[in-house]
Amino acid sequence: MFIILDGGGACPPEEVGGAAWYQHLLAALADPASPDRDDAVETLGAGFDPARYHRATAG
């Protein structure tokens, strides 16, 4: 059995569309002028913090 003690950021949501799309959404979320920002906020959530590690959802 493994016990997760620490991590390096938030996990992508289940239905995010793959690693490349997740990276695209993170870039759009960080750029208020991005045409995809509204989609990023809708998909990831307005309070989504990619730097925050959520131990309860990691494993």
Sequence and secondary structure as in RCSB ss.txt:
>XXXX:A:sequence
MFIILDGGGACPPEEVGGAAWYQHLLAALADPASPDRDDAVETLGAGFDPARYHRATAG
>XXXX:A:secstr
       SS    TTS  HHHHHHHHHHHH TT TTHHHHHHHH TT  TT   HHHH 
